[in-house]
Amino acid sequence: MTSSMNFAPGDPALMLTVLRSAGENLDRSMLLGRVLSLFCTDDDGNQVAIENNADLQRRIENAVTHLEMAGLICQTAGAELSITSLGTAMMMAYPLGIDDGVLCSLPAFRNQMYETNAPVVRQRYLPNSALGSGFSAGLDAHRLTENPYPSDSRDHEDWLMGWDEALDQSKREAETLLN
């Protein structure tokens, strides 16, 4: 018998439970007790109790982290969860639950997620001035053999790329004028 307790990322019911628990200033152990007191249904519609396991702990921590990132809850000095005024407003606006899609509408959450998960930008090779001079030479109808750089240098290759790009651009412009 499989259970429908497999939460999707940002499960609305779990996030709503965490948010309501923060509204009552519950600590994490009391939050866990509240989540464990909930029931879910299996694929056949039978109610089954939620079990405390590593996956559930991870999902609760994920919900708490996301709600904190969004500014809907915060932790007090006594490690209790506390709801913010924004959290109260969001809970009233979304009484059936809040998921990551709703949280993404909040700039604080969106910015934090981007900072945490943004792709690594690798330094791109920026072509040198040889590419520009090759491009100019191509536009001015200079021949390929007029490349002024030694054939075994990077500048030679860049000049060729610029010259070739100018030729391509000239062809595109000519085709545009014909059409």
N, CA, C and O of each residue as an XYZ file, in Angstrom:
716
protein
N       0.848     -1.166      0.000
C       0.000      0.000      0.000
C       0.899      1.236      0.000
O       1.694      1.430      0.919
N       0.772      2.059     -1.022
C       1.579      3.271     -1.103
C       0.810      4.428     -0.508
O      -0.418      4.405     -0.427
N       1.550      5.439     -0.096
C       0.935      6.578      0.562
C       1.056      7.826     -0.292
O       2.036      7.997     -1.016
N       0.064      8.693     -0.207
C       0.104      9.969     -0.911
C       0.858     11.010     -0.108
O       0.717     12.206     -0.363
N       1.645     10.583      0.844
C       2.378     11.494      1.703
C       3.655     11.976      1.043
O       4.459     12.652      1.684
N       3.859     11.647     -0.217
C       5.031     12.130     -0.926
C       4.781     13.583     -1.285
O       4.070     13.884     -2.244
N       5.373     14.483     -0.506
C       5.156     15.903     -0.715
C       5.877     16.366     -1.964
O       7.012     15.968     -2.225
N       5.226     17.184     -2.710
C       5.895     17.865     -3.817
C       6.739     18.975     -3.208
O       6.475     19.389     -2.080
N       7.761     19.476     -3.933
C       8.552     20.576     -3.372
C       7.643     21.736     -2.987
O       6.804     22.173     -3.775
N       7.821     22.224     -1.774
C       6.995     23.327     -1.306
C       5.563     22.918     -1.066
O       4.647     23.690     -1.349
N       5.343     21.702     -0.542
C       3.997     21.177     -0.312
C       3.137     22.186      0.443
O       3.492     22.602      1.546
N       2.019     22.579     -0.139
C       1.176     23.601      0.482
C       0.659     23.236      1.861
O       0.649     24.086      2.752
N       0.229     21.992      2.064
C      -0.333     21.597      3.366
C       0.738     21.617      4.449
O       0.489     22.079      5.563
N       1.920     21.122      4.129
C       2.994     21.115      5.118
C       3.426     22.543      5.438
O       3.629     22.882      6.604
N       3.564     23.368      4.428
C       3.959     24.763      4.670
C       2.905     25.491      5.488
O       3.237     26.295      6.360
N       1.645     25.214      5.211
C       0.575     25.846      5.972
C       0.610     25.382      7.429
O       0.371     26.176      8.339
N       0.906     24.113      7.652
C       1.026     23.595      9.020
C       2.180     24.278      9.747
O       2.045     24.641     10.915
N       3.309     24.455      9.069
C       4.460     25.140      9.682
C       4.093     26.589      9.974
O       4.413     27.107     11.045
N       3.429     27.242      9.038
C       3.039     28.635      9.223
C       2.071     28.796     10.387
O       2.222     29.711     11.196
N       1.069     27.908     10.480
C       0.119     27.971     11.603
C       0.816     27.686     12.931
O       0.498     28.295     13.952
N       1.763     26.759     12.908
C       2.511     26.446     14.131
C       3.351     27.631     14.568
O       3.497     27.887     15.763
N       3.908     28.361     13.598
C       4.675     29.563     13.923
C       3.755     30.629     14.506
O       4.168     31.430     15.345
N       2.501     30.631     14.051
C       1.524     31.567     14.606
C       1.226     31.292     16.067
O       0.767     32.177     16.790
N       1.483     30.070     16.503
C       1.270     29.695     17.903
C       2.584     29.630     18.669
O       2.614     29.179     19.814
N       3.671     30.078     18.044
C       5.012     30.105     18.649
C       5.469     28.739     19.140
O       6.013     28.611     20.237
N       5.243     27.714     18.310
C       5.678     26.366     18.677
C       7.157     26.185     18.354
O       7.677     26.766     17.402
N       7.828     25.359     19.176
C       9.215     25.046     18.843
C       9.225     23.864     17.873
O       8.168     23.345     17.517
N      10.396     23.446     17.453
C      10.488     22.422     16.406
C       9.955     21.067     16.852
O       9.365     20.347     16.046
N      10.146     20.708     18.106
C       9.634     19.407     18.561
C       8.105     19.421     18.592
O       7.464     18.424     18.257
N       7.532     20.539     18.991
C       6.071     20.641     18.991
C       5.538     20.687     17.558
O       4.461     20.165     17.272
N       6.308     21.322     16.656
C       5.939     21.330     15.242
C       5.920     19.909     14.700
O       4.989     19.522     13.993
N       6.943     19.136     15.028
C       6.989     17.743     14.591
C       5.789     16.978     15.123
O       5.173     16.196     14.398
N       5.454     17.204     16.395
C       4.282     16.546     16.973
C       3.005     16.912     16.244
O       2.137     16.065     16.032
N       2.889     18.177     15.861
C       1.706     18.614     15.119
C       1.646     17.924     13.757
O       0.587     17.445     13.351
N       2.774     17.871     13.053
C       2.800     17.233     11.735
C       2.479     15.748     11.869
O       1.744     15.198     11.049
N       3.024     15.095     12.897
C       2.772     13.666     13.095
C       1.318     13.387     13.475
O       0.828     12.276     13.273
N       0.632     14.383     14.021
C      -0.764     14.161     14.395
C      -1.699     14.243     13.184
O      -2.871     13.879     13.273
N      -1.181     14.717     12.070
C      -1.991     14.796     10.858
C      -2.150     13.427     10.233
O      -1.367     12.516     10.503
N      -3.133     13.288      9.423
C      -3.338     12.045      8.697
C      -3.309     12.349      7.211
O      -3.606     13.462      6.776
N      -2.954     11.360      6.464
C      -3.042     11.486      5.013
C      -3.751     10.240      4.496
O      -4.038      9.318      5.260
N      -4.023     10.217      3.231
C      -4.698      9.050      2.662
C      -3.768      8.322      1.715
O      -2.926      8.918      1.044
N      -3.949      7.013      1.683
C      -3.169      6.223      0.733
C      -3.900      6.215     -0.610
O      -4.929      6.871     -0.772
N      -3.358      5.468     -1.565
C      -3.950      5.440     -2.908
C      -5.367      4.875     -2.925
O      -6.125      5.132     -3.860
N      -5.729      4.110     -1.899
C      -7.066      3.532     -1.828
C      -8.043      4.405     -1.040
O      -9.208      4.041     -0.882
N      -7.576      5.553     -0.544
C      -8.448      6.457      0.206
C      -8.490      6.171      1.695
O      -9.248      6.821      2.415
N      -7.702      5.221      2.182
C      -7.655      4.907      3.607
C      -6.747      5.900      4.325
O      -5.706      6.293      3.800
N      -7.150      6.303      5.532
C      -6.292      7.208      6.300
C      -5.148      6.432      6.910
O      -5.327      5.351      7.471
N      -3.971      7.009      6.788
C      -2.775      6.409      7.382
C      -2.049      7.484      8.173
O      -2.080      8.664      7.822
N      -1.402      7.062      9.236
C      -0.651      7.999     10.071
C       0.686      8.315      9.403
O       1.269      7.476      8.716
N       1.149      9.524      9.617
C       2.448      9.940      9.093
C       3.525      9.394     10.021
O       3.393      9.458     11.243
N       4.586      8.860      9.437
C       5.676      8.308     10.237
C       6.827      9.292     10.311
O       7.132      9.988      9.343
N       7.466      9.340     11.479
C       8.633     10.192     11.661
C       9.839      9.482     11.066
O      10.264      8.442     11.570
N      10.384     10.037     10.004
C      11.586      9.470      9.392
C      12.440     10.612      8.854
O      12.059     11.781      8.926
N      13.590     10.256      8.318
C      14.523     11.270      7.828
C      13.924     12.107      6.708
O      14.189     13.305      6.613
N      13.118     11.477      5.861
C      12.508     12.213      4.758
C      11.530     13.271      5.277
O      11.502     14.393      4.772
N      10.734     12.915      6.281
C       9.798     13.876      6.865
C      10.560     15.026      7.521
O      10.190     16.190      7.369
N      11.619     14.696      8.246
C      12.437     15.736      8.890
C      13.012     16.697      7.849
O      13.045     17.909      8.062
N      13.466     16.141      6.717
C      14.032     16.955      5.642
C      12.962     17.877      5.059
O      13.227     19.050      4.795
N      11.758     17.349      4.861
C      10.678     18.151      4.283
C      10.246     19.276      5.226
O       9.950     20.387      4.786
N      10.213     18.977      6.518
C       9.858     20.017      7.498
C      10.928     21.104      7.497
O      10.608     22.292      7.467
N      12.200     20.698      7.531
C      13.299     21.673      7.513
C      13.257     22.508      6.243
O      13.506     23.714      6.279
N      12.944     21.871      5.122
C      12.847     22.585      3.852
C      11.725     23.629      3.912
O      11.900     24.762      3.464
N      10.583     23.240      4.465
C       9.457     24.173      4.590
C       9.826     25.342      5.502
O       9.546     26.497      5.180
N      10.452     25.041      6.638
C      10.856     26.104      7.571
C      11.852     27.044      6.894
O      11.728     28.264      6.994
N      12.827     26.477      6.214
C      13.842     27.292      5.537
C      13.219     28.195      4.484
O      13.541     29.381      4.408
N      12.333     27.640      3.674
C      11.710     28.434      2.621
C      10.819     29.529      3.196
O      10.800     30.645      2.676
N      10.090     29.229      4.250
C       9.234     30.245      4.867
C      10.069     31.345      5.528
O       9.681     32.514      5.524
N      11.213     30.963      6.094
C      12.118     31.968      6.675
C      12.721     32.840      5.579
O      12.797     34.060      5.722
N      13.150     32.212      4.484
C      13.722     32.968      3.370
C      12.725     33.982      2.819
O      13.105     35.085      2.428
N      11.463     33.608      2.790
C      10.419     34.490      2.267
C      10.024     35.573      3.266
O       9.320     36.520      2.913
N      10.475     35.435      4.509
C      10.138     36.423      5.524
C       8.771     36.208      6.141
O       8.199     37.134      6.716
N       8.229     34.984      6.031
C       6.906     34.703      6.603
C       6.996     34.237      8.045
O       6.058     34.424      8.821
N       8.132     33.625      8.410
C       8.349     33.213      9.791
C       9.781     33.585     10.183
O      10.624     33.858      9.329
N      10.030     33.590     11.480
C      11.384     33.787     11.992
C      11.518     32.947     13.255
O      10.526     32.461     13.799
N      12.744     32.784     13.710
C      12.976     32.027     14.941
C      13.282     32.992     16.060
O      14.051     33.938     15.887
N      12.678     32.752     17.210
C      12.943     33.577     18.380
C      14.223     33.086     19.037
O      14.781     32.062     18.642
N      14.677     33.809     20.025
C      15.890     33.423     20.748
C      15.731     32.061     21.420
O      16.706     31.331     21.598
N      14.496     31.725     21.790
C      14.233     30.443     22.435
C      14.002     29.314     21.443
O      13.466     28.272     21.820
N      14.387     29.492     20.195
C      14.250     28.501     19.119
C      12.793     28.183     18.777
O      12.493     27.143     18.191
N      11.899     29.091     19.151
C      10.503     28.922     18.760
C      10.295     29.588     17.410
O      10.974     30.557     17.072
N       9.365     29.068     16.655
C       9.016     29.684     15.379
C       7.982     30.756     15.637
O       7.062     30.569     16.433
N       8.136     31.874     14.965
C       7.204     32.988     15.141
C       6.783     33.475     13.759
O       7.604     33.583     12.848
N       5.491     33.766     13.616
C       4.974     34.235     12.339
C       5.165     35.747     12.241
O       5.031     36.457     13.238
N       5.473     36.231     11.063
C       5.607     37.669     10.838
C       4.264     38.223     10.353
O       3.337     37.468     10.063
N       4.178     39.534     10.272
C       2.937     40.134      9.777
C       2.705     39.743      8.312
O       1.564     39.558      7.889
N       3.784     39.620      7.549
C       3.645     39.162      6.170
C       3.145     37.718      6.141
O       2.329     37.358      5.291
N       3.632     36.895      7.065
C       3.173     35.510      7.153
C       1.689     35.429      7.461
O       0.975     34.608      6.886
N       1.225     36.277      8.365
C      -0.204     36.309      8.704
C      -1.027     36.717      7.494
O      -2.068     36.123      7.211
N      -0.554     37.737      6.781
C      -1.280     38.200      5.596
C      -1.303     37.117      4.508
O      -2.329     36.910      3.861
N      -0.186     36.435      4.310
C      -0.126     35.384      3.293
C      -1.006     34.200      3.677
O      -1.624     33.579      2.813
N      -1.064     33.887      4.964
C      -1.902     32.776      5.415
C      -3.375     33.105      5.174
O      -4.159     32.219      4.833
N      -3.752     34.362      5.348
C      -5.141     34.762      5.093
C      -5.421     34.794      3.591
O      -6.526     34.466      3.157
N      -4.427     35.187      2.801
C      -4.618     35.256      1.351
C      -4.641     33.871      0.700
O      -5.285     33.674     -0.330
N      -3.938     32.920      1.304
C      -3.852     31.558      0.752
C      -4.249     30.534      1.822
O      -3.387     29.817      2.331
N      -5.528     30.456      2.168
C      -5.957     29.578      3.261
C      -5.798     28.086      2.966
O      -5.795     27.275      3.892
N      -5.667     27.714      1.707
C      -5.511     26.293      1.373
C      -4.062     25.844      1.355
O      -3.779     24.657      1.199
N      -3.148     26.782      1.515
C      -1.741     26.418      1.575
C      -0.876     27.319      0.725
O      -1.352     28.023     -0.166
N       0.389     27.277      1.021
C       1.381     28.088      0.319
C       2.451     27.144     -0.187
O       2.965     26.311      0.560
N       2.786     27.280     -1.469
C       3.852     26.464     -2.023
C       4.958     27.370     -2.542
O       4.880     28.591     -2.410
N       5.985     26.775     -3.129
C       7.107     27.554     -3.624
C       6.687     28.526     -4.721
O       7.297     29.583     -4.879
N       5.655     28.179     -5.476
C       5.166     29.087     -6.507
C       4.653     30.387     -5.906
O       4.895     31.468     -6.442
N       3.946     30.275     -4.794
C       3.460     31.471     -4.100
C       4.645     32.224     -3.502
O       4.708     33.452     -3.574
N       5.578     31.487     -2.915
C       6.741     32.132     -2.306
C       7.577     32.882     -3.340
O       8.183     33.907     -3.029
N       7.608     32.374     -4.559
C       8.382     33.033     -5.621
C       7.817     34.399     -5.981
O       8.504     35.203     -6.612
N       6.586     34.672     -5.593
C       6.020     36.000     -5.848
C       6.596     37.033     -4.882
O       6.401     38.235     -5.066
N       7.298     36.570     -3.862
C       7.886     37.467     -2.868
C       9.351     37.731     -3.217
O      10.133     36.787     -3.334
N       9.732     38.989     -3.384
C      11.105     39.301     -3.785
C      12.180     38.735     -2.858
O      13.228     38.301     -3.336
N      11.947     38.728     -1.555
C      12.959     38.218     -0.626
C      13.263     36.751     -0.907
O      14.427     36.351     -0.924
N      12.232     35.951     -1.126
C      12.416     34.528     -1.421
C      13.073     34.342     -2.779
O      14.024     33.574     -2.922
N      12.561     35.048     -3.766
C      13.068     34.921     -5.132
C      14.557     35.290     -5.190
O      15.352     34.585     -5.812
N      14.924     36.392     -4.543
C      16.330     36.819     -4.558
C      17.223     35.825     -3.837
O      18.321     35.520     -4.304
N      16.757     35.320     -2.701
C      17.543     34.352     -1.933
C      17.720     33.056     -2.722
O      18.805     32.475     -2.730
N      16.664     32.608     -3.378
C      16.758     31.387     -4.184
C      17.739     31.583     -5.337
O      18.514     30.681     -5.658
N      17.705     32.754     -5.952
C      18.605     33.007     -7.064
C      20.046     33.041     -6.587
O      20.930     32.471     -7.225
N      20.288     33.720     -5.447
C      21.652     33.789     -4.920
C      22.174     32.404     -4.568
O      23.350     32.106     -4.775
N      21.302     31.564     -4.038
C      21.706     30.225     -3.627
C      21.876     29.288     -4.813
O      22.789     28.463     -4.822
N      21.012     29.403     -5.810
C      20.976     28.429     -6.903
C      21.365     28.986     -8.261
O      21.190     28.307     -9.273
N      21.886     30.200     -8.311
C      22.242     30.788     -9.605
C      23.346     29.965    -10.266
O      24.243     29.459     -9.593
N      23.271     29.840    -11.568
C      24.327     29.088    -12.251
C      25.666     29.802    -12.122
O      25.732     31.029    -12.038
N      26.708     29.022    -12.109
C      28.054     29.571    -12.021
C      28.386     30.202    -13.366
O      28.293     29.557    -14.410
N      28.768     31.445    -13.325
C      29.132     32.133    -14.554
C      30.624     31.980    -14.742
O      31.424     32.456    -13.936
N      30.978     31.320    -15.801
C      32.392     31.128    -16.100
C      32.884     32.342    -16.884
O      32.142     32.959    -17.648
N      34.135     32.656    -16.671
C      34.698     33.792    -17.387
C      34.768     33.465    -18.866
O      35.318     32.441    -19.270
N      34.214     34.334    -19.645
C      34.193     34.133    -21.083
C      35.419     34.762    -21.715
O      35.910     35.800    -21.271
N      35.894     34.116    -22.749
C      36.995     34.685    -23.495
C      36.473     35.876    -24.287
O      35.526     35.750    -25.063
N      37.090     37.019    -24.088
C      36.722     38.191    -24.857
C      37.730     38.352    -25.986
O      38.932     38.434    -25.732
N      37.270     38.396    -27.203
C      38.187     38.498    -28.326
C      38.993     39.795    -28.267
O      38.530     40.812    -27.749
N      40.174     39.735    -28.794
C      41.029     40.920    -28.770
C      40.733     41.830    -29.954
O      39.793     41.597    -30.714
N      41.532     42.848    -30.096
C      41.297     43.836    -31.154
C      41.486     43.247    -32.546
O      41.016     43.825    -33.526
N      42.165     42.107    -32.650
C      42.366     41.486    -33.959
C      41.019     41.109    -34.592
O      40.865     41.182    -35.812
N      40.059     40.712    -33.776
C      38.747     40.375    -34.304
C      38.098     41.605    -34.940
O      37.514     41.518    -36.020
N      38.204     42.738    -34.267
C      37.640     43.975    -34.808
C      38.324     44.410    -36.090
O      37.668     44.859    -37.030
N      39.645     44.276    -36.130
C      40.337     44.683    -37.364
C      40.006     43.713    -38.499
O      39.907     44.135    -39.651
N      39.833     42.429    -38.199
C      39.433     41.462    -39.218
C      38.028     41.749    -39.723
O      37.751     41.619    -40.915
N      37.138     42.142    -38.809
C      35.773     42.482    -39.196
C      35.779     43.691    -40.134
O      35.100     43.704    -41.161
N      36.559     44.702    -39.759
C      36.667     45.897    -40.610
C      37.241     45.544    -41.974
O      36.783     46.046    -43.000
N      38.247     44.676    -41.977
C      38.857     44.267    -43.245
C      37.844     43.534    -44.116
O      37.816     43.722    -45.332
N      37.013     42.701    -43.498
C      35.992     41.980    -44.255
C      34.955     42.923    -44.840
O      34.526     42.753    -45.981
N      34.551     43.920    -44.056
C      33.581     44.902    -44.565
C      34.160     45.731    -45.703
O      33.445     46.129    -46.622
N      35.479     45.989    -45.631
C      36.135     46.788    -46.662
C      36.570     45.938    -47.850
O      37.299     46.425    -48.715
N      36.145     44.693    -47.912
C      36.413     43.769    -49.016
C      37.891     43.428    -49.189
O      38.356     43.187    -50.303
N      38.628     43.411    -48.067
C      40.012     42.948    -48.134
C      40.008     41.438    -48.318
O      39.053     40.754    -47.952
N      41.087     40.936    -48.889
C      41.178     39.497    -49.124
C      41.639     38.782    -47.851
O      42.262     39.383    -46.976
N      41.328     37.524    -47.769
C      41.688     36.683    -46.629
C      43.201     36.636    -46.440
O      43.681     36.549    -45.310
N      43.946     36.694    -47.526
C      45.412     36.607    -47.449
C      46.049     37.866    -46.892
O      47.262     37.907    -46.689
N      45.248     38.895    -46.643
C      45.790     40.151    -46.108
C      45.841     40.160    -44.580
O      46.066     41.208    -43.974
N      45.638     39.021    -43.965
C      45.704     38.907    -42.499
C      47.117     39.278    -42.052
O      48.080     38.629    -42.462
N      47.258     40.321    -41.211
C      48.593     40.798    -40.845
C      49.275     40.004    -39.720
O      50.438     40.263    -39.411
N      48.577     39.052    -39.110
C      49.118     38.352    -37.941
C      49.772     37.034    -38.343
O      49.378     36.423    -39.336
N      50.779     36.591    -37.569
C      51.423     35.297    -37.869
C      50.395     34.172    -37.839
O      49.497     34.171    -36.997
N      50.524     33.226    -38.744
C      49.505     32.179    -38.905
C      49.384     31.252    -37.700
O      48.377     30.556    -37.574
N      50.356     31.218    -36.828
C      50.290     30.329    -35.668
C      49.878     31.073    -34.390
O      50.097     30.577    -33.284
N      49.285     32.257    -34.542
C      48.915     33.042    -33.353
C      47.402     33.091    -33.156
O      46.620     32.862    -34.079
N      47.028     33.393    -31.931
C      45.613     33.556    -31.599
C      45.028     34.772    -32.334
O      43.869     34.757    -32.751
N      45.835     35.807    -32.483
C      45.379     36.997    -33.199
C      45.019     36.669    -34.643
O      44.069     37.231    -35.190
N      45.768     35.769    -35.259
C      45.481     35.357    -36.637
C      44.084     34.734    -36.711
O      43.296     35.047    -37.603
N      43.796     33.850    -35.758
C      42.485     33.196    -35.716
C      41.367     34.207    -35.454
O      40.305     34.139    -36.072
N      41.612     35.142    -34.536
C      40.600     36.156    -34.239
C      40.334     37.042    -35.455
O      39.183     37.374    -35.738
N      41.387     37.425    -36.172
C      41.221     38.234    -37.378
C      40.374     37.480    -38.402
O      39.497     38.058    -39.043
N      40.651     36.173    -38.545
C      39.878     35.348    -39.487
C      38.403     35.282    -39.076
O      37.510     35.366    -39.919
N      38.162     35.131    -37.776
C      36.771     35.080    -37.301
C      36.060     36.394    -37.588
O      34.907     36.394    -38.017
N      36.742     37.520    -37.354
C      36.147     38.816    -37.631
C      35.874     39.006    -39.113
O      34.813     39.496    -39.499
N      36.830     38.620    -39.940
C      36.691     38.730    -41.395
C      35.513     37.886    -41.880
O      34.708     38.331    -42.698
N      35.430     36.665    -41.361
C      34.351     35.748    -41.736
C      32.987     36.291    -41.283
O      32.008     36.206    -42.025
N      32.924     36.837    -40.091
C      31.667     37.398    -39.582
C      31.216     38.573    -40.445
O      30.025     38.725    -40.714
N      32.159     39.400    -40.876
C      31.809     40.528    -41.748
C      31.250     40.030    -43.067
O      30.298     40.602    -43.600
N      31.840     38.959    -43.599
C      31.347     38.383    -44.846
C      29.921     37.869    -44.666
O      29.056     38.093    -45.513
N      29.688     37.172    -43.544
C      28.341     36.664    -43.254
C      27.342     37.808    -43.126
O      26.222     37.726    -43.631
N      27.756     38.872    -42.450
C      26.857     40.009    -42.278
C      26.543     40.648    -43.625
O      25.399     41.023    -43.879
N      27.533     40.775    -44.479
C      27.306     41.361    -45.804
C      26.316     40.520    -46.603
O      25.445     41.060    -47.285
N      26.449     39.193    -46.518
C      25.523     38.296    -47.226
C      24.108     38.443    -46.678
O      23.145     38.488    -47.444
N      23.978     38.520    -45.347
C      22.658     38.675    -44.748
C      22.009     39.988    -45.175
O      20.817     40.034    -45.481
N      22.803     41.046    -45.192
C      22.259     42.340    -45.601
C      21.815     42.305    -47.063
O      20.774     42.859    -47.416
N      22.614     41.648    -47.911
C      22.262     41.563    -49.340
C      20.977     40.767    -49.524
O      20.129     41.141    -50.335
N      20.824     39.677    -48.783
C      19.616     38.857    -48.874
C      18.396     39.637    -48.394
O      17.308     39.501    -48.952
N      18.578     40.438    -47.377
C      17.476     41.240    -46.833
C      17.026     42.265    -47.873
O      15.830     42.496    -48.049
N      17.981     42.872    -48.552
C      17.636     43.869    -49.563
C      16.921     43.252    -50.753
O      16.057     43.884    -51.362
N      17.288     41.986    -51.091
C      16.657     41.307    -52.213
C      15.230     40.867    -51.893
O      14.383     40.800    -52.783
N      14.971     40.575    -50.644
C      13.641     40.080    -50.255
C      12.790     41.225    -49.945
O      11.624     41.050    -49.593
